Amino acid sequence: MTRAAAPLDRSSETKARLHSAVRELMAAKGYHATSIRDIARVAQVSSAALYHYAPGKEELVAEVAIESLTASLAAVEEVGSRTELAPSVRLRALIRTQVAIHLEGRLTWGAAADEWKNFQRDSKRRILQLRRRHEKVWRQVLDDGVEAGEFQVGDLTLALYAIMGICFHSRSWFSPLGRLTYTELADAFTKLSLQMLSASGECVAAALSCDLPPLTALDEST
């Protein structure tokens, strides 16, 4: 049955419907297979009226990507600011936070990671700024670990991109039906990352034994 189009306005409710439609369709069909008409249909907005809200699909997807990256940055910066924790523990908390964000929002992260270079200049600039701020938080934690003597690594930049990469790209292959829960996956990434940073066995054990809450909402969805 065709969904009836709802009146379009610029209210937060309409924006939420459009963004929800983008997320649903990106997850089901991907960026290139999704049309602006698909978005209008799922959002229950007429195609003609939708063009008064956004010029096209790219702008809507960019909005959702920026929204997701902004929320992610807030969570990551909060973890990074917890300087009362040892750098190895902060790294574990960062990995757990990033894994949760990526696996909860695979679709928008896919758009942000894979399509952003094709967006218009302003959207591309905003996404690049957010990505750089994410990277700055991670780099600070690694710098703190080196300064504290927890990490011993020759090429910190290479280690940084490797660690961020295993978190970011888990969205493309991880299945909740596999042998690991989300929490177990994040802790496995933590162990691999600390070993990459040449952390001592004692440091690895201490970081993994530190009392952090499980990724409950994700694990309960498996």
Phi, psi and omega in degrees: 000134180287133178287138178287139180287133178270152177303139181263130167222183182260026181287164177297331179294317178295316179299319179296321179296316180296315180294321177297320178296319178300313180299314181299314184286323176298321180292322185276322190238341185087169187296308189288331182275353181266131179254165177296329177293323176301315181297316179298318181297311182292324179281353182061047178230141179292147181300319181297316181292326182300325182293345173282342180267319182213145182294335183182186184298316184303316182295321178293315180296320178298319177302314182293319178298316180295318178301315181293317179296323179295316178295320178297317181299319179299318180293317181293318179295325178297316178294314182298334182281354184278069185288354174288344178270147174299149180305323180295324179287321176297322178297317177300317179295321177297315180298316180297318179297313184292321177298316179299316181297314183292320184280336174283327185237052184306319186296310184289328176291326176299316179296316181294323184277323190257333187249348191299330181292343179265358180285167176295161190305315184294315179296318180298319179297315181296319179294318179297320178298317179293319178298319180293324177291324173302310183300323180299320179296312180298316181298321181297320179295318179293319177301316180297323179294321176294315181297324181279354180083009179280324183249138177232100185217137183284317183244092185294323180296316178298317179297319180302310183291328178294316181292314178298323182296319181292330176287310186295322186270000175298334180299335186274346184225338186289137176238129177293351178272359180280194187280344183251142168281171177299318180297317179295321178298313181298319180289328174294320176297322179298313180298315178299318182293316180293325176293321177299327180273008179057036174289149180291161177301324179294320179295315179299312181298318181294318180295318182286338180268351180297140185283101174240146180294145176291163175280068194302310185300321179288313184296326181287346180272355182281000000 
